[in-house]
Amino acid sequence: MRRYGDKIQFIGMPGRDDVAAMRGFVDQYGLQDMPQAVSEDGSLWGRFGVPGQPAWVFVTPSGKYQVVLGSMELSALEDTLGQLTSA
């Protein structure tokens, strides 16, 4: 997803757990280069109505957002990112 350069910022939120468990998830999946949001109590997820993982939240610069619950195939993710960058 590096091809989107500065058009899209990816931020991970690796689960409702303590910071040590979240760091373990980030290390396990090689996500150290991606900024991570910590939400031990789930309040950040709650702001978007996300009940659990996996989930995607796409937020536009204007603050509008779209939530996709569940996994996304790479092609669906690329379609969504393409729509966001062409808007």
Summary of the structure (lengths in Angstrom):
residues: 87
radius of gyration: 13.4
end to end distance: 17.9
largest distance: 38.1
contacts: 172
relative contact order: 0.16
helix: 39%
strand: 14%
